[in-house]
Amino acid sequence: MEMNIKKTKVMRISRKPFPVKIMIDQKQRANVESFNIWVAFYQVMEDALVKFNRRIAMAKAAFNKKRALFTCTLDLELKK
């Protein structure tokens, strides 16, 4: 996993509103009061869904190559 330094921001969860000073590559990261974590979560889930659908398509293609074997009336021992 790599951290995107340009997009990295800092949020402090506290009752006292003091800014946090975090330096990365000698540059202070921006302080924010809130951010939407669901956008990043959605992107990860969308990538997982694409991979899942690709695997389903590969399984269907493999099954369809052997469809004649599964649908013919051969003896079960012979199919094995």
Z-matrix of the N, CA and C atoms (Angstrom, degrees):
N
C 1 1.438
C 2 1.522 1 108.19
N 3 1.297 2 115.92 1 136.36
C 4 1.457 3 121.11 2 177.98
C 5 1.515 4 109.38 3 -116.32
N 6 1.312 5 115.02 4 146.17
C 7 1.459 6 121.51 5 179.75
C 8 1.526 7 109.09 6 -96.48
N 9 1.326 8 117.29 7 128.39
C 10 1.453 9 121.30 8 177.65
C 11 1.527 10 108.04 9 -84.81
N 12 1.318 11 116.52 10 103.48
C 13 1.462 12 122.01 11 -174.74
C 14 1.528 13 111.21 12 -63.46
N 15 1.321 14 118.32 13 -36.99
C 16 1.464 15 121.02 14 -177.34
C 17 1.528 16 112.18 15 -66.01
N 18 1.320 17 117.01 16 -31.35
C 19 1.463 18 120.27 17 -177.97
C 20 1.526 19 113.05 18 -94.28
N 21 1.328 20 117.86 19 -5.00
C 22 1.457 21 121.18 20 -175.07
C 23 1.524 22 111.20 21 -73.86
N 24 1.315 23 115.49 22 129.67
C 25 1.454 24 122.02 23 177.70
C 26 1.525 25 108.08 24 -128.95
N 27 1.326 26 116.51 25 166.09
C 28 1.455 27 121.72 26 -177.05
C 29 1.518 28 108.96 27 -120.17
N 30 1.346 29 115.44 28 133.70
C 31 1.456 30 119.97 29 175.94
C 32 1.518 31 107.87 30 -129.92
N 33 1.312 32 116.24 31 128.47
C 34 1.458 33 121.27 32 178.55
C 35 1.521 34 107.77 33 -102.88
N 36 1.321 35 115.50 34 129.29
C 37 1.459 36 120.98 35 177.04
C 38 1.519 37 106.69 36 -104.79
N 39 1.326 38 115.27 37 101.56
C 40 1.457 39 120.98 38 -176.15
C 41 1.523 40 108.77 39 -161.91
N 42 1.324 41 115.48 40 162.40
C 43 1.465 42 119.42 41 176.39
C 44 1.522 43 111.22 42 -79.17
N 45 1.318 44 116.55 43 -20.36
C 46 1.460 45 120.96 44 179.55
C 47 1.522 46 108.42 45 -98.47
N 48 1.318 47 118.13 46 124.67
C 49 1.474 48 120.96 47 -173.27
C 50 1.528 49 114.70 48 -83.95
N 51 1.305 50 118.02 49 42.95
C 52 1.460 51 119.98 50 177.89
C 53 1.526 52 109.53 51 -77.10
N 54 1.334 53 118.10 52 135.80
C 55 1.469 54 119.43 53 176.79
C 56 1.533 55 110.69 54 -69.90
N 57 1.295 56 115.18 55 150.79
C 58 1.459 57 121.85 56 178.75
C 59 1.519 58 107.92 57 -98.06
N 60 1.314 59 116.64 58 137.63
C 61 1.466 60 119.94 59 -179.62
C 62 1.534 61 107.78 60 -109.52
N 63 1.323 62 115.59 61 101.78
C 64 1.461 63 121.81 62 177.26
C 65 1.518 64 107.42 63 -118.96
N 66 1.317 65 115.35 64 125.08
C 67 1.462 66 121.08 65 -177.35
C 68 1.534 67 109.19 66 -108.46
N 69 1.316 68 116.14 67 130.67
C 70 1.463 69 122.56 68 173.48
C 71 1.520 70 106.18 69 -131.76
N 72 1.310 71 116.83 70 125.54
C 73 1.468 72 122.48 71 -175.26
C 74 1.530 73 111.48 72 54.55
N 75 1.314 74 116.06 73 41.06
C 76 1.466 75 124.57 74 179.64
C 77 1.526 76 113.55 75 58.00
N 78 1.309 77 116.91 76 28.40
C 79 1.456 78 122.20 77 175.11
C 80 1.517 79 107.79 78 -128.50
N 81 1.337 80 115.24 79 134.65
C 82 1.448 81 119.15 80 179.71
C 83 1.526 82 109.80 81 -78.04
N 84 1.305 83 115.96 82 135.58
C 85 1.460 84 121.69 83 178.57
C 86 1.520 85 109.84 84 -78.52
N 87 1.317 86 117.01 85 148.33
C 88 1.464 87 122.88 86 -178.13
C 89 1.524 88 110.39 87 -69.22
N 90 1.330 89 115.73 88 139.04
C 91 1.463 90 122.32 89 174.82
C 92 1.522 91 108.72 90 -91.49
N 93 1.317 92 116.78 91 132.74
C 94 1.462 93 121.75 92 178.03
C 95 1.521 94 109.09 93 -126.86
N 96 1.330 95 115.84 94 156.81
C 97 1.465 96 120.42 95 178.84
C 98 1.521 97 111.85 96 -89.20
N 99 1.338 98 116.52 97 -26.47
C 100 1.463 99 119.97 98 178.22
C 101 1.526 100 108.64 99 -159.31
N 102 1.311 101 116.27 100 161.51
C 103 1.455 102 121.79 101 173.52
C 104 1.511 103 108.76 102 -153.84
N 105 1.308 104 115.18 103 160.40
C 106 1.460 105 121.24 104 -175.47
C 107 1.523 106 109.38 105 -98.97
N 108 1.315 107 116.68 106 104.44
C 109 1.463 108 121.09 107 -179.31
C 110 1.533 109 111.12 108 -76.78
N 111 1.326 110 117.46 109 -19.18
C 112 1.465 111 120.43 110 -176.80
C 113 1.520 112 112.57 111 -66.83
N 114 1.320 113 117.43 112 -26.43
C 115 1.470 114 119.85 113 178.51
C 116 1.521 115 109.50 114 -63.80
N 117 1.330 116 116.90 115 -47.66
C 118 1.464 117 120.97 116 179.05
C 119 1.532 118 110.53 117 -65.00
N 120 1.330 119 116.45 118 -41.33
C 121 1.462 120 120.58 119 179.18
C 122 1.526 121 110.62 120 -62.08
N 123 1.327 122 116.90 121 -42.66
C 124 1.459 123 121.41 122 179.72
C 125 1.526 124 110.99 123 -62.82
N 126 1.331 125 117.34 124 -40.41
C 127 1.462 126 120.54 125 179.47
C 128 1.524 127 110.66 126 -63.59
N 129 1.328 128 117.30 127 -41.08
C 130 1.464 129 120.85 128 178.42
C 131 1.525 130 110.09 129 -64.75
N 132 1.327 131 117.58 130 -43.49
C 133 1.459 132 120.79 131 -179.94
C 134 1.528 133 111.19 132 -67.02
N 135 1.327 134 116.97 133 -36.33
C 136 1.456 135 120.58 134 178.37
C 137 1.525 136 110.54 135 -64.70
N 138 1.337 137 117.41 136 -41.08
C 139 1.463 138 121.09 137 176.99
C 140 1.523 139 110.78 138 -63.18
N 141 1.330 140 116.52 139 -41.51
C 142 1.462 141 120.66 140 179.12
C 143 1.525 142 110.61 141 -64.74
N 144 1.324 143 117.12 142 -38.87
C 145 1.459 144 120.89 143 179.90
C 146 1.529 145 110.99 144 -65.84
N 147 1.328 146 117.09 145 -39.20
C 148 1.466 147 121.06 146 177.93
C 149 1.530 148 109.60 147 -62.62
N 150 1.335 149 117.32 148 -44.90
C 151 1.468 150 121.06 149 178.73
C 152 1.525 151 111.03 150 -63.90
N 153 1.335 152 116.47 151 -40.73
C 154 1.462 153 121.00 152 179.40
C 155 1.522 154 110.58 153 -62.17
N 156 1.335 155 116.59 154 -46.80
C 157 1.465 156 120.33 155 -179.82
C 158 1.526 157 111.53 156 -64.62
N 159 1.323 158 117.31 157 -35.48
C 160 1.462 159 120.93 158 177.33
C 161 1.531 160 110.18 159 -64.04
N 162 1.323 161 117.15 160 -41.82
C 163 1.476 162 120.05 161 178.98
C 164 1.523 163 111.87 162 -66.79
N 165 1.330 164 116.40 163 -38.20
C 166 1.467 165 120.16 164 176.68
C 167 1.526 166 109.82 165 -61.90
N 168 1.324 167 117.02 166 -42.85
C 169 1.466 168 120.88 167 179.37
C 170 1.532 169 110.73 168 -63.85
N 171 1.332 170 117.19 169 -39.49
C 172 1.470 171 120.18 170 178.08
C 173 1.523 172 110.84 171 -64.81
N 174 1.344 173 117.25 172 -40.17
C 175 1.465 174 120.98 173 178.89
C 176 1.521 175 111.15 174 -65.47
N 177 1.336 176 116.46 175 -41.38
C 178 1.465 177 119.74 176 177.93
C 179 1.521 178 111.20 177 -63.21
N 180 1.327 179 116.29 178 -40.72
C 181 1.470 180 119.80 179 179.66
C 182 1.530 181 110.49 180 -64.22
N 183 1.338 182 117.10 181 -42.30
C 184 1.469 183 120.56 182 179.19
C 185 1.526 184 110.39 183 -65.02
N 186 1.317 185 116.73 184 -40.81
C 187 1.468 186 119.97 185 178.83
C 188 1.518 187 110.57 186 -64.80
N 189 1.329 188 117.57 187 -42.68
C 190 1.462 189 120.75 188 -178.10
C 191 1.522 190 112.10 189 -66.05
N 192 1.333 191 117.88 190 -28.63
C 193 1.470 192 120.00 191 175.71
C 194 1.523 193 110.85 192 -64.03
N 195 1.327 194 116.47 193 -33.15
C 196 1.471 195 121.19 194 -177.50
C 197 1.527 196 111.97 195 -105.54
N 198 1.318 197 117.63 196 15.14
C 199 1.466 198 121.29 197 -176.56
C 200 1.532 199 111.97 198 -55.78
N 201 1.302 200 117.60 199 -41.27
C 202 1.467 201 120.48 200 -178.34
C 203 1.533 202 110.81 201 -61.57
N 204 1.314 203 115.98 202 -36.95
C 205 1.462 204 120.14 203 179.43
C 206 1.529 205 110.98 204 -66.04
N 207 1.348 206 116.57 205 -39.33
C 208 1.466 207 120.39 206 -177.05
C 209 1.519 208 112.95 207 -78.59
N 210 1.323 209 117.34 208 -25.25
C 211 1.466 210 119.32 209 -174.91
C 212 1.536 211 113.28 210 -101.45
N 213 1.311 212 118.05 211 -8.51
C 214 1.471 213 118.31 212 -179.38
C 215 1.524 214 109.99 213 -77.84
N 216 1.296 215 116.09 214 173.76
C 217 1.464 216 121.16 215 -175.04
C 218 1.526 217 111.70 216 -98.80
N 219 1.302 218 117.07 217 32.06
C 220 1.461 219 120.17 218 177.09
C 221 1.523 220 110.40 219 -70.08
N 222 1.334 221 115.52 220 156.57
C 223 1.446 222 121.16 221 176.83
C 224 1.536 223 109.09 222 -64.45
N 225 1.328 224 117.29 223 145.84
C 226 1.471 225 122.60 224 -177.22
C 227 1.527 226 111.31 225 -59.34
N 228 1.331 227 117.87 226 -40.50
C 229 1.462 228 121.25 227 179.24
C 230 1.525 229 110.73 228 -64.01
N 231 1.296 230 117.48 229 -36.04
C 232 1.453 231 121.31 230 178.70
C 233 1.538 232 110.72 231 -70.89
N 234 1.331 233 117.29 232 -36.33
C 235 1.467 234 120.52 233 176.11
C 236 1.524 235 111.82 234 -63.22
N 237 1.323 236 116.02 235 -38.93
C 238 1.474 237 120.59 236 179.56
C 239 1.510 238 110.31 237 -62.75
